[in-house]
Amino acid sequence: MKSAALGPSTSQVEVTNISQHGFWLFITERELFVSFREFPWFKDASIAAITRVELPSPHHLYWPDLDVDLAVESIESPEKYPLVSQGRSNRRLQPTKARASKGKRRATGRRLRG
């Protein structure tokens, strides 16, 4: 006896597997890996929270229990979406009031009286 062919998926997005390193998402016709290292918001989340994912548009994922929105492209190319800003400010930091009130120091390290 031969089994019938599987029908089309009823879900546009589905978590297919979870490991200690991340989880796999099946989105329409492709499967993507979501690394906990690249996407730390999911690392301590429950299985129920991770598997409750929505696809509001073809390029946008949403996890309502975690209030996490992700562009599908950020999973495909996480290097294009760094978690930490790479930019540096050109402005020098100003001393805090507590530090400024301790008196000024010369280059020799001795305190100026003032």
C-alpha positions, 0 to 999 in steps of 0.5 A: 500500500502506498501513502498519499502525497503530503498536501500543502503546508497550512502555515506560512512560517513554522519552527521545525527544530530547536537545538542548543545553538538556535532553531530552524524556521521554515518560511514558505519554500525555504528553511533558515537557521536562527542562531542564538548567538546572532539573535540572543533574544531567543536564547532563554525563551520558552519553546512555546514562545519561540514556536508561536511565530507569525508572518504578517508580511512575506519579509517580516516575522513577529513573535508576540510572546517575546515582542520581537520583530525581525526582517527575514533578510536579517536572518539570511544575512545577519552580518548586515544587521549588527546588534552593536553600533559600530559608529564612534562619536567624535565628541569627547566625553565631559567629566562628571560633576563628582570628578570635576569637584575633586580638583584639577590635576596637572600633567605631573599628577599633582593637584592644583589649588583652587 
